[in-house]
Amino acid sequence: MDAHRDETLIERLKRYYEDYRKTSEPDSGFRDAFDALTYSVIESIGEAADRDDCATIRAIVREYGELRLSVQGSNDSVKERLEEEYQSVTR
């Protein structure tokens, strides 16, 4: 069973950011993390489709849409929050 199955998309983005940030600067780490999130969303939707689980597909799409809008509208604040959390973990 996937240990990350129940995480929210923002939690997944944070986890990806922390992984990418270990080897890159904040801007590219954030871009790479968001790209990875997008691919994982596609994979999750595909898995839900294989199960004919329309409710899960709707929930994933809704959550991704909300997250994407928050990133587009305030990319710096989301990135800054992730960076602050990353710095607090690495100290």
N, C-alpha and C positions, 0 to 999 in steps of 0.2 A: 504494500500500500504506500502511496506517495505521502511523505511526511508533510508536504507543503500544500496538500489538496484543499484545505480549509482556509488558507490565507486569503486576505483581500488583495485586490490588485495593487493598492498602494503599499501593502506589506511586501508584495512580490517585487515591486519597483524598488523599494528600499533595499531588499536583499540583493537584487541585481546591482544596484548602485554601489553598495558596499563591496561587492566582488570586483566590479570594473574599476572602482576608485583606487583599489590597491595598486594598480599598474598604470593609472592615467590621471590627468588633471581633471578638475571638476566638470568643465564643459563637455569634454569628450566622454567622460565617465557617465554623465547624465544622458547624453545622446545615445550612447551604446546601451545603457540600461533600458531606456525607453524603447529602443529598437528590439531588444531581447524580450521585453514585456509584450510588445506587439506580436512577435512570433509565438510567444507562449499562449497568448489569447487565441490566436488562430488555431493552435494545437488543441487547446481546451474546448473550443467550439466544435472542432472536428470530432473529438472524443464524445462530446454530448450529443452530437448529431448521430453518431454511430449507435448510441443508446436510445435514439428518438426522444431525447430529453429537451423538449422545447422550452420548458420553464428555466432550465439552467442556461440555455443559449440566450434567452431574453435577459436574464440576470447579468450574465457576463457582458453582453453588448451594452446594457444600460450602465453598468459600472465602468466599463472602458470609455464609453462616451462622456461620462461625467469627469473621469480622470483626464481624458484628452482635452476637454474644455478648460479644466482648471490649469493644465500645463500650458495651453495656448494663451490663456488670459493672463497668467502670472507665472510664466516659466521661471523667472528668477526667484520668486518666493518659494516655489516647490523645490527647486534646485538648492536654494539656500538652506531650507529646512532639512533636506537630505544630507547636505554637507555638514550642518551642525550636528546632526545625529551621528554621522560617520566620525566626525572629530571626537565626539564624546565617547564613542566606543573604542577608538584607537589610542586614547590617552592612557 
